[in-house]
């Protein structure tokens, strides 16, 4: 099963929350990450997807 099969939602974070971007995976409850840029958030959430699948 490829981690690319899961949709990822990237949203900007408020400056009060540290800024940057959050990446969540709606199909995998609790699977999320963040980054300074949308690209970094996506890269980081791909690692989170792999970890989520290993623990499932």
N, C-alpha and C positions, 0 to 999 in steps of 0.2 A: 504494500500500500504506500503510495507516494504522498509526502506531505504537501505537494502541490495540488492535490485534489481538494483541499479545504479552502473555502473563501476566507479572506482576511479583510477586516475593516480597520482602516487607519484614520484616526481622528487627532486633531491638534489638542494639546493640553494647555490649560490656562497658565499664565505666568505664575499665578499663586500656587500652582501644582508643580512648578519647576520648569514649565515650558516643554518644548519638544513635541513628540507625537506618541500616541498609544496605538498599539496594534493588538486587536483581539480576534479570536477565532470562534465565531458563534457556534459552530458544530462541535466544539470541544470545550465544555464548560470549565471556566477557570484558566483557560490557556490564553496567556497574554504576555506582552512585553512592551518595551518602549525604546525610543532612540531620539537623538537630536534632530534627525531628518526623517522624512517618510521612508526613505530607502534604508536607513539604519534600523528603523523600527521593523520594517519587513524582514531584513536580514536576521535580526534578533528573534523575531517571532518564529522563524523557521526552525531555529534551535529549540525553542519552547515546544513546538509541535512534536519534534522528535522525542523530547523528554516526556511529553504528555502520553504519546503512544507507547513508549517503553514501560510506563507505569500502569497503563490500562490493563 
